[in-house]
Protein backbone atom coordinates (compact mmCIF):
# COMPACT_ATOMS: atom_id res chain seq x y z
CA UNK A 1 0.00 0.00 0.00
CA UNK A 2 1.49 3.34 -1.13
CA UNK A 3 -1.25 5.66 0.10
CA UNK A 4 -0.11 9.21 0.81
CA UNK A 5 -3.27 11.15 -0.01
CA UNK A 6 -6.69 10.69 1.59
CA UNK A 7 -9.79 11.77 -0.32
CA UNK A 8 -12.99 12.42 1.58
CA UNK A 9 -16.49 12.19 0.20
CA UNK A 10 -18.37 15.18 1.62
CA UNK A 11 -22.15 14.82 1.89
CA UNK A 12 -23.02 12.34 4.67
CA UNK A 13 -19.38 11.31 5.15
CA UNK A 14 -17.99 14.64 6.40
CA UNK A 15 -21.09 16.83 6.62
CA UNK A 16 -24.41 15.95 8.24
CA UNK A 17 -27.50 16.16 6.02
CA UNK A 18 -29.85 15.85 8.99
CA UNK A 19 -30.12 19.63 9.43
CA UNK A 20 -32.07 19.72 6.14
CA UNK A 21 -34.73 17.31 7.38
CA UNK A 22 -36.99 19.93 8.98
CA UNK A 23 -37.19 22.05 5.83
CA UNK A 24 -37.81 19.05 3.58
CA UNK A 25 -40.49 17.77 5.98
CA UNK A 26 -42.19 21.18 6.02
CA UNK A 27 -42.26 21.47 2.24
CA UNK A 28 -43.26 17.90 1.39
CA UNK A 29 -45.22 16.88 4.51
CA UNK A 30 -43.19 13.73 5.15
CA UNK A 31 -40.28 12.94 7.45
CA UNK A 32 -38.97 10.61 4.75
CA UNK A 33 -38.70 13.37 2.14
CA UNK A 34 -34.99 14.13 2.64
CA UNK A 35 -33.86 10.51 2.49
CA UNK A 36 -36.08 9.87 -0.54
CA UNK A 37 -34.72 12.97 -2.28
CA UNK A 38 -31.13 11.84 -1.71
CA UNK A 39 -31.84 8.27 -2.82
CA UNK A 40 -33.48 9.47 -6.03
CA UNK A 41 -30.62 11.91 -6.63
CA UNK A 42 -28.13 9.03 -6.46
CA UNK A 43 -30.33 6.86 -8.66
CA UNK A 44 -30.62 9.56 -11.30
CA UNK A 45 -26.91 10.35 -11.27
CA UNK A 46 -26.16 6.68 -11.89
CA UNK A 47 -28.64 6.56 -14.78
CA UNK A 48 -26.82 9.57 -16.25
CA UNK A 49 -23.50 7.73 -15.93
CA UNK A 50 -24.73 4.55 -17.59
CA UNK A 51 -26.58 6.29 -20.44
CA UNK A 52 -24.03 9.04 -21.10
CA UNK A 53 -26.19 11.97 -20.02
CA UNK A 54 -24.04 14.99 -19.13
CA UNK A 55 -25.34 16.95 -16.15
CA UNK A 56 -24.28 18.58 -12.89
CA UNK A 57 -25.22 18.41 -9.23
CA UNK A 58 -27.32 21.61 -9.15
CA UNK A 59 -29.45 20.51 -12.10
CA UNK A 60 -30.08 17.05 -10.68
CA UNK A 61 -30.73 18.41 -7.18
CA UNK A 62 -33.38 20.80 -8.49
CA UNK A 63 -35.00 18.21 -10.74
CA UNK A 64 -35.30 15.79 -7.80
CA UNK A 65 -37.23 18.46 -5.92
CA UNK A 66 -39.71 18.37 -8.81
CA UNK A 67 -39.64 14.58 -8.56
CA UNK A 68 -40.62 14.74 -4.88
CA UNK A 69 -43.28 17.38 -5.56
CA UNK A 70 -44.90 14.95 -8.00
CA UNK A 71 -44.50 12.03 -5.59
CA UNK A 72 -46.06 13.86 -2.64
CA UNK A 73 -48.54 15.78 -4.81
CA UNK A 74 -47.54 19.21 -3.51
CA UNK A 75 -46.51 22.49 -5.08
CA UNK A 76 -43.06 23.95 -4.47
CA UNK A 77 -42.60 27.71 -4.73
CA UNK A 78 -39.43 29.32 -6.07
CA UNK A 79 -38.69 30.55 -2.54
CA UNK A 80 -39.06 27.05 -1.07
CA UNK A 81 -36.86 25.55 -3.78
CA UNK A 82 -34.19 28.17 -3.13
CA UNK A 83 -34.24 27.51 0.62
CA UNK A 84 -33.94 23.75 0.12
CA UNK A 85 -30.97 24.07 -2.22
CA UNK A 86 -29.24 26.80 -0.23
CA UNK A 87 -29.33 24.58 2.84
CA UNK A 88 -26.58 22.41 1.35
CA UNK A 89 -24.10 25.26 1.65
CA UNK A 90 -24.50 25.47 5.43
CA UNK A 91 -24.19 21.84 6.52
CA UNK A 92 -22.11 21.21 9.63
CA UNK A 93 -19.41 18.55 10.05
CA UNK A 94 -19.82 15.49 12.22
CA UNK A 95 -18.10 15.98 15.61
CA UNK A 96 -15.36 13.46 14.76
CA UNK A 97 -14.23 15.19 11.56
CA UNK A 98 -11.92 18.00 12.69
CA UNK A 99 -9.84 15.92 15.15
CA UNK A 100 -9.62 13.07 12.64
CA UNK A 101 -8.40 15.33 9.83
CA UNK A 102 -5.94 16.98 12.20
CA UNK A 103 -4.51 13.60 13.19
CA UNK A 104 -4.08 12.52 9.57
CA UNK A 105 -2.22 15.70 8.66
CA UNK A 106 -0.03 15.39 11.75
CA UNK A 107 0.95 11.94 10.50
CA UNK A 108 2.01 13.27 7.11
CA UNK A 109 -1.06 12.56 4.99
CA UNK A 110 -2.48 14.98 2.44
CA UNK A 111 -6.26 15.46 2.80
CA UNK A 112 -8.58 16.22 -0.12
CA UNK A 113 -12.29 17.11 -0.22
CA UNK A 114 -13.79 15.24 -3.19
CA UNK A 115 -17.48 15.46 -4.09
CA UNK A 116 -20.17 15.17 -6.76
CA UNK A 117 -21.21 18.73 -5.85
CA UNK A 118 -20.08 21.70 -7.93
CA UNK A 119 -16.74 23.33 -7.16
CA UNK A 120 -18.49 26.47 -5.91
CA UNK A 121 -20.80 24.52 -3.62
CA UNK A 122 -18.03 22.37 -2.11
CA UNK A 123 -15.91 25.44 -1.43
CA UNK A 124 -18.85 27.14 0.29
CA UNK A 125 -19.62 23.99 2.27
CA UNK A 126 -16.05 23.57 3.47
CA UNK A 127 -15.75 27.24 4.38
CA UNK A 128 -19.09 27.37 6.23
CA UNK A 129 -18.20 24.19 8.11
CA UNK A 130 -14.91 25.70 9.30
CA UNK A 131 -12.84 23.05 7.52
CA UNK A 132 -10.74 25.09 5.10
CA UNK A 133 -7.56 24.68 7.14
CA UNK A 134 -8.15 20.93 7.38
CA UNK A 135 -8.05 20.19 3.64
CA UNK A 136 -5.08 20.64 1.33
CA UNK A 137 -7.26 20.79 -1.77
CA UNK A 138 -10.91 20.76 -2.85
CA UNK A 139 -11.84 18.81 -5.98
CA UNK A 140 -15.22 18.57 -7.69
CA UNK A 141 -16.22 16.06 -10.36
CA UNK A 142 -17.87 18.96 -12.21
CA UNK A 143 -15.33 19.25 -15.08
CA UNK A 144 -16.04 15.63 -16.09
CA UNK A 145 -19.77 16.20 -16.62
CA UNK A 146 -20.31 12.97 -14.71
CA UNK A 147 -20.48 11.68 -11.15
CA UNK A 148 -18.99 9.12 -8.82
CA UNK A 149 -18.84 6.11 -9.27
CA UNK A 150 -18.07 6.66 -12.96
CA UNK A 151 -14.51 5.41 -13.53
CA UNK A 152 -13.54 8.54 -15.43
CA UNK A 153 -14.24 10.61 -12.32
CA UNK A 154 -11.68 8.70 -10.23
CA UNK A 155 -9.13 8.86 -13.06
CA UNK A 156 -9.83 12.60 -13.27
CA UNK A 157 -9.06 13.25 -9.61
CA UNK A 158 -5.91 11.12 -9.78
CA UNK A 159 -4.69 13.26 -12.68
CA UNK A 160 -5.65 16.44 -10.85
CA UNK A 161 -3.61 15.39 -7.85
CA UNK A 162 -0.76 14.09 -10.02
CA UNK A 163 -0.91 10.80 -8.16
CA UNK A 164 -1.17 7.15 -9.11
CA UNK A 165 -4.33 5.35 -7.93
CA UNK A 166 -2.19 3.30 -5.51
CA UNK A 167 -1.23 6.53 -3.70
CA UNK A 168 -4.87 7.46 -3.09
CA UNK A 169 -7.40 6.29 -0.52
CA UNK A 170 -11.05 7.33 -0.56
CA UNK A 171 -13.07 7.60 2.65
CA UNK A 172 -16.85 7.39 2.23
CA UNK A 173 -20.02 6.23 3.92
CA UNK A 174 -21.38 5.05 0.56
CA UNK A 175 -20.42 1.53 -0.50
CA UNK A 176 -20.95 2.37 -4.18
CA UNK A 177 -18.31 5.09 -3.84
CA UNK A 178 -15.65 2.97 -2.13
CA UNK A 179 -16.37 0.16 -4.60
CA UNK A 180 -16.06 2.55 -7.53
CA UNK A 181 -12.75 3.90 -6.26
CA UNK A 182 -11.31 0.45 -5.60
CA UNK A 183 -12.39 -0.66 -9.09
CA UNK A 184 -10.00 2.01 -10.39
CA UNK A 185 -7.08 0.88 -8.25
CA UNK A 186 -7.62 3.20 -5.28
CA UNK A 187 -7.54 2.06 -1.68
CA UNK A 188 -10.68 2.79 0.34
CA UNK A 189 -12.07 3.16 3.84
CA UNK A 190 -15.73 2.77 4.76
CA UNK A 191 -17.26 4.65 7.67
CA UNK A 192 -20.47 3.12 8.98
CA UNK A 193 -22.47 6.31 9.51
CA UNK A 194 -25.90 5.34 10.92
CA UNK A 195 -25.01 1.64 10.63
CA UNK A 196 -24.69 1.96 6.86
CA UNK A 197 -24.98 -1.33 4.96
CA UNK A 198 -22.06 -2.54 2.85
CA UNK A 199 -23.03 -4.61 -0.18
CA UNK A 200 -21.19 -7.95 -0.02
CA UNK A 201 -21.00 -8.04 -3.84
CA UNK A 202 -18.76 -4.95 -3.87
CA UNK A 203 -15.00 -4.80 -3.41
CA UNK A 204 -14.27 -4.81 0.30
CA UNK A 205 -12.54 -1.72 1.77
CA UNK A 206 -9.08 -1.77 3.29
CA UNK A 207 -10.41 -0.08 6.45
CA UNK A 208 -13.80 -0.02 8.16
CA UNK A 209 -14.90 1.91 11.23
CA UNK A 210 -18.00 3.05 13.08
CA UNK A 211 -16.67 6.59 13.33
CA UNK A 212 -13.93 8.70 11.75
CA UNK A 213 -11.56 8.09 14.66
CA UNK A 214 -11.58 4.34 13.98
CA UNK A 215 -11.18 4.94 10.25
CA UNK A 216 -8.23 7.30 10.65
CA UNK A 217 -6.47 5.02 13.12
CA UNK A 218 -6.87 2.18 10.61
CA UNK A 219 -5.46 4.32 7.80
CA UNK A 220 -2.45 5.28 9.89
CA UNK A 221 -1.80 1.63 10.79
CA UNK A 222 -1.91 0.71 7.09
CA UNK A 223 0.49 3.52 6.33
CA UNK A 224 2.94 2.24 8.93
CA UNK A 225 2.75 -1.25 7.43
CA UNK A 226 3.47 -0.11 3.86
Protein Blocks (a to p, Z undefined) as FASTA:
>chain_A
ZZfbdcddfehmlpcfklmmmmmmmmnopaklmmmmmmmmmmmmmmmmmnopacdfklmm
mmmmmmmmmmnopacdfklmmmmmmmmmmcccdfklmmmmmmmmmnopacddddfbdfkl
mmmmmmmnopmmmpfbdcdfklnopacfbfklmmmmmmmnopafklpccddfbfklmmmm
mmnopacddddehhiacdfkbccdfbdcfbfklmmmmmmmmmmmZZ
